[in-house]
Each structure stands twice: as structure tokens, then as C-alpha cells.
Amino acid sequence: MSLQGKRIVVGLGGGIAAFKAVQLVRELMRRGAEVRVAMTDAATRFVGPITFAGLTGEPPVTDLWAEDYAGEVHVELGEWADAVVIAPATMNLMARAVTGQANDAVLATLACARGEVFFAPAMHQRMWSHPATQKNVDTLRDRGAVILGPVTGPLANGEIGEGRMMEAEDIAEGVESHLTHAADLAGTRILITAGPTHEDLDPVRFLGNRSSGRMGYAIAAKALRRGAEVTLVSGPVHLPIPMGAAAVQVRSAEQMHEAVMSRFDQHDVVIMAAAVADYRPAQRAPHKIKKGRNLELELVRTPDILADVGAKRAQRPSVLVGFALETETLEEAARGKLEGKAADLIVANDARDGLGGDTNRVTLVDGNSATPLPEMSKHALANQILDRVRALLSARSPQPSPKAEQGPPN
């Protein structure tokens, strides 16, 4: 009964894999969850609503205009649910979710969801690999949704390819795994930096790097889901601020340094995921530099924010996490950074794997070990990092002293 007390809405899109949703509802209920169902009109053509009424004891929501639903059932369901699981998530349904449509029972409920959101894609392999689908999946991930699958296997037309919906037990396992993190960081104040910094050369040019900010934003989104209070200090990126985060927008390394140093001692955890520029121009030209002779730049060091936080921390932050992007001697460089900057954990990333992609392959380095992780999505990695942060916090929490044994009365 691992999902005991959890309330889950299963939303069905119109695809042949809709039959698997029957088993998914059964599996979630077997694990202790209370389940309600919402269906698009297309989904009702694959599975009859009466099937889910029989399973759950409640009629599925299929039509927002039906008199039985009193008009605002999608708001009530969104507020009621600890999680919304869209299975199957078709190409069309995910595209409409990205654009914010709410013109059917599933999307209207999704728009009102307050808990975790999961998508279990199911479609033909060419639809899955379509650039529009991949862009939409990235957008959903960036907004904090969890994408479960798809997997490679037999498709509806007999072909073998990636696009098959995960089996019900695997989807339930993924939902359970994520929901068990709920509120485990409640009351923890976390400061996160994200994105690049731009060091202005003149009014139209700058020195910077290719950081997308997606790693830091993923950590912020997952920390919020796990109950933390999050302050996000972000360089220039094109990402939506995770709902609930206190955002501080900066441009340069100097501005980020000021934002962090004025706030770090008000937080329990500082996670420095930003790719801060190491150098800036010594002088900023007041006007656009014209083309002509070769340009010589004098560069000066920017402040080392991680080192300054490490040097000034007394009691807070309790946990300090840094990132290391290297092209060689990854573990050795990470361990030098760990010790030289008084950090508790370094997330070491090999730059040869590329920047700005959907996935990361990192090694987590602390004072006792170096743990290489397999390649995974940024959101999955965010949870791995937060798991380690939670363990470090627990190790530093004061433990109750054992009671002294009482002797016999005098």
C-alpha cells in the first residue's frame, strides 16, 4: 500500500494504448491510491467510461458540459489530486497541453492541477521523433512535468519502434517513486543559481557561454515539488520561472555575486548551478565598437561566488553544492574544487558530452566518495542531487541524546 492516502487523476487521451489505462487504474488502486478518471471524447471511443466507473466507483469526467458535473468539476479535481497522470499522452494531447488549451475534461483538469503531473506518451515512432513532439516534451519537462517513457517495442501497426506506452506497472512505479519525495524538504530554504552570466563588452556585445539554465531550473522545480522554499538567482535565460520560486534576475557575475552574498546566510542550502563567466572585459565601451583593426581585449577575473560563500559560511548554509564543468581529469578537478572552496558536494560534468542538451551524465563527488551516475534527464538528475542534499542535511541535524539509564530507587 505504498500510495496509501494519495489521490490521483488518470487522464486518457485518444489512442489505442487507452486500454492500458484500465490496468493502470487497477495498479494505482492496488498500491493504495484513490483514483478518479478524466477522458477526452476521443478516449471514450477506445474504452467505455462505464469500465472506469466500475473500477473506481466514480463516473469518469468526459464532458465539461454534462449536468452531472455541476460545471466546475475540473477545478475540484485539480485541487483534489496529488498527481495527474496522462496515459496515454498522444502527440495531439501534449501539443494542446503545451499551448495551454483547456477545451476538454483532461486538459481543463490538467490546467487546474496543483500536484505532480506525469505524461506517459504513446504514439507511432515517427510521431514521437517528430521535431514538434520533441520540442513539446522539452517544454513540458521545463514546466516540471515528469515524462514516463515511451519505450521501444511493438506498435499498433505491427512495427517495432520507440513510441510504445510503458506498461501499467512501470508507470505506477514511476509515479510512486516521484510521489515518495513529496514534502521531504518541507521547511528547507534553498538558494539556487542558474543560467549563464553575460559580461558586456559594449551596448550590443557580451562575453558569455552556452548554458541554457535548464539544470538549475530543474533543481528549483523539483525542490519546490518536495516542499522547499526556493530562491532562484538566474542569469539571462528563456525559461519560465518555476511557480512558487522567489526569482532574482541578474545579468553579470558581479550582480549574481551581490545577489547571492546578500542572501546565502538566510538559507539552509545553496546550490550553485549557474555557469558564471570567469572573466569580464576590464572596460565596457560606451558605444558599439566599430569594425576595423583587430580588437585586443583586456580581461579581468570575475568574483568566485562559490569560494566566497564557502569562506564566509559559519552556520549557514548547512549544505553547499557546486558544479564543475571540465574537459579532462574530471574527478580530480572536482575534488580540488570541493576542498578548495569548502563545498560539501560537487556535481562534476564532462563538457565533452555537450552543453544545453536534454540529459546529463555526471559524477557526484563528496568528501568520502565519487559516484558516477548514468545518463539521465535533467529533472531526474535534479532529484538525485536533492536526495544527496537531504542526506547531508539529515546527517547534520542534531540527534537526540540517549536517555541516561535510571538506577534503582534509593
N, C-alpha and C positions, 0 to 999 in steps of 0.2 A: 504494500500500500504506500509506495514511495511518493505518490502525488496526492496523498490524503489531504483534503481541505482545499485543494487547488480547483479553481473554476476556469474552464477552458471552452472557448467557442471554436468549433471546427467550421471553416467556411469553404464551400465547394465551388470550384469553377467548372465550366462545362467541358469536360474531356473524358475520354474513355477510361482514364485511371480513376474516375469518380467511384468506381466500385470498391477501390481500396479504402475509401474513406469509411466504409461500413466497418471494416476490421480495425481501422484507426480509432474510431469512436469506442469500439469494444475494448481495445487495448488500453486506452487512456482511462476508461472507467474501471478496468481491472486493476489498474495501478492506484485507484482511489480517487481519481478526479471526478468532479461533477461537470458534465458536458452538455452544452447546447449546440445547436447546428443552425447555420445560415446557408442558403443556397441561391445561386444565380438561377435565372429562368432556364438557361442552357443546361445547368447541372440537373435540373429535375427531369430532363429528357433522357438522362443516363441512369439515374437512380430515383426511385419513387420516394417522395417525402415521408410517406407512411412508414417506410423502413426505419427512418431515424426516430420517428415518433414512438415506435415500438421499442427501440433500443434505449432511448433516453427518458421516456415518459413525458416528453415535452414536444409539441409540434415544431418542426423547423421553421425558421423565418424565411419565407420565399418571396413575399410581396409586401413592400412597404405600405401599399395602399389597402391591404386587407383590413376589414373592420375588426378582426380578432386582435390586432396588434396595437390598437389604441394610438397609432400614429408615431410614437417616439420609441419604439422597441429597440431600434439600433443604438440610440443613446443609452438606454438602460443596459443593453448587452455589453456595449463598450465599457461602461462603468463597472459592470458586474465581473467581467472576465479578468483573471490574472494573466491570461495569454489568449491570443487569437492565432490559430493555425490554419493557413490557407492551403488546402490539399484536395484536389490538385490545383496548383497555381499555373494556369495556362499563360501562353505568350500574351494573349489579349488582356487577361485579367491583371497581370503585372504591369503592362503598359498603362492601363487605365488607373491603376493604383499610383503610379509614379506621377501622373498628371493631376492627381487629386480629385478624380471623379468619385461621386457618391450616389450613383443613379440606380443601384440595386441593393439588395439586402446585405450582400457580403461587403461591398465597398463602403456602404454607409456605416456598417458596424466597425469596419476597419478604421474609418476616419475618426471614430469616437473612442478607439481603443486607448486605455490608459496603461495596459500591461505590455508584456513582451509580445512581439509579432514575429511569426515564423511563416516562411513560404517554402512549400515543397513542390518545386517545378515538375511539370510533366508535359512533354511535347515531342514532336519529331526532332531528330538530331539537327536537321538543317534550321529549324525554327529556334532551337536552343543556341546554336552557334551564330545566328544572325546578329550583326552588329547592334541593331536596335535592342534586342533582348539582352545582350551582354551589358550595354550601357544602362539599361533599366535595372538590371540586377545590381550593378555597381551603385546606382543611386539608392536603391532600397537598402543595401548594406550601409551606405554612408548615413542613412537616416536611422540606423540602429536595428534594422530587421535582421533576423537570422535566416540564412538560406540553407535549407537541408536538401542536399542533392543538387541535380539529379545524378543517377548512376548509369553506367553502361550496361546494356542488356537488351533483350528482345523488345522491339517496339510494336505498336499495334498493327503495323502493316507487314510484320514479319522480318524487317531489317534489324540488324544489330547496331546499336549506337548509343551515344550519350544523350539522354533525354528521358529515360525511364524514371518514373517516380520511385522514390525509396519505398521499401516495404514498410507496412504499418508499424511493426515492432521497432524498426530502426528510427522512424520518425518520432515515435513515442519516447524512445531512448534519448534522442537529441533534445526533445522538449524537456524531459525530466532533468537532463544534465544542466541545461541552462537555468531552469527554474530553481534548482537547488542552490544557486548562487544568490537568489533573491534576498536582499536586505542583510547580507553578511558583512557589509561595510557601513551599515547604518550608524550615523553619528561620527563617521570618519570624515575629516576635512582634507581634501586632496587638491593640491595645486598642480596643474598640468600645463606645460608649454608645448606648442605645436607649430608646424609650418616653418618656412624659411624666414630669414630677415633680408631686407633689401637695403643696401648701403648706397646712398645716392652719390652719383658721380657729377651729375648736373641735373637740371629740372626734368629731363626726359630719359636719362640712362641711370642704371644702377648695377652694382655687383650683387650677385645672388647665387642660388643653387636650384636644383630641380626638385626639392622637397615639395610634395603635394599637401602635406599636413594630415593625411588620412590616418596615419598611425596614431598621432596624438588625439585626434578627434574620435577615433575608435575607442581609445582608452577612456576618454571623457564620457562617451555614450555608455560604455559598459559599467563604469564606476557609478554613474547615475542610476542605472538599472539595478545596481546592487546596493543602493541606498545611501551612497556617499554624497556629501556636499562638495560640489566641484567648482573650482575657479579655473577657467581656461584662458591662458595668456597666449594669444595667437598672432603669428605673423601674417602677411598677406596671402590668403588662400581663397579658393572659390568653393567653399563648403558651408552648409548651413550649420549654425551653432546648435549643438545638441540641446534639446528642450530641457530646461531646468538648470543649465550651467550659467554661472556668473562670468560673462565674457569680458575680456580686456583686449582690445585690438591695438596692436603696435606695428611698427614698420621696421625699425632699425634694431641692431643689437643693443645700442645704448638704451633705447626705450624699453626693450624687453628686460634688460638688466634692472632698470629702475622699477618696473612693474613687479618683478619677482622679489627683489630685495626689500621692497616696502610691504610685502605680503607674506613671505615664506614662514615667518615665525608665528603666523596665525593659523597654520595648517599642520596637520599630523603627518602628511606625506607630501613630498614634492617629486614629481616625475618629469624629468627634463627630456621630452621627446622632440623638441624643436631642433632644427638643423641651423644653428646660429652661425652666421658668417664669421670666419676667423679674422678677417681683415676688412678695413674700410679705407676709402680714399682719405689721405691726410687733409685735403682741401676739397670742398664742394664748389664747383664752378657756379657762379650766379646765373649764367646764361648757357644755352646749349653750345657745346663745344663744336666748332665748325670742322669740316673735313679739311685736311691739308697734310702737313708733315706727320711723321709718326708721332704717336702720343706716348709720353712717358708718364707713368703714374707712380706717385709715392704712396705706399700703403702703410697703415699703422694697425696694430693689434686692437681687436675689439675686446671688451671685458669678458673674462671667463666666468660665466654665470654659475655653472656647476661648482667650480672651485671656490667661488666666493660664498655660496650657500654652505658648502662643506666646512669652510674655515670659520664661519660665523655662527653655525648652529650650536646651540647649547643643549636645551631640552627638545626643541622643535626645529625642523621636523623630526619625528621619531624615525622615519624611513626616508632615505634619499636615493632616488633611482636616476641613473644617467644612461645615455645611449652612446655607442661607439660605432662609427661607420669607418671601416678600414678596407684596404685593398690587399693587405698582407699581414702576417703574424697576428691574426685576429684575436686569439685568446691572450696572447702575451700583451698586446696593446690594451685590451680590455682590463686585464688585471693591473697594469700600470695605472690606468685611469681610476680604477676602483680604489687603489691605495693612495694615489697622489691627490685625489680630490675628496677623500673622506666619504665616499659613497658606500651604500650598503648593497647595491645591485647594479650591474652594468648589463644592458641589453646590447650584445655585440652583433652587428650586422655587416655582412660582407658586401661591399659596394659592387663587386663583380657580378652579383646577382641582379643588378639593375636597381634603379630608383623609380618610385612612383607607381609600381605595379600593384596588382590586387593581392599578392601574397608576400610573405616574408619567410626567410629561413635564418634563425638567429641562434646564438648561444647565450644562455643566461649565466653570468659569472658573478659569484659572491665570494665571501671570504673563505668558504670551505670547498667549493666545487665549481665546475664548469659543466653546464648541462646543455648539450646541443639539442635543439628541437627540430622536428621535421617541418618541411614547408607547410604553411597553413595560411588561412586568410588573416587579414589584419585584425578582424574582430575576434577570431579565435585566439590569436596571439595576445590580444588585449586582456582576455580572461586569464590566460596563463600568467601574464605579468601581475595582474591583480591578485591571483592566487598566491603568488610568491610574496607580494606586499602584505597580504592578510597574514601569512605565516610569520613574517618578520614582526608585524605588529603584535601578534599573539605571543611571540617569544619575549617581547619586551614589556608586556603587560605585567604589572605586579601580581605575583601569585600569593594567594592566602597562605599565611604561615600555619604549619600544622599545630593543632591544639596540644598543649602540654598534657601529658598523662597525669591524672589525678591519683594520688595515693589514698590509702585507706584513711578514714576519719580518725582524728586523734581521740 
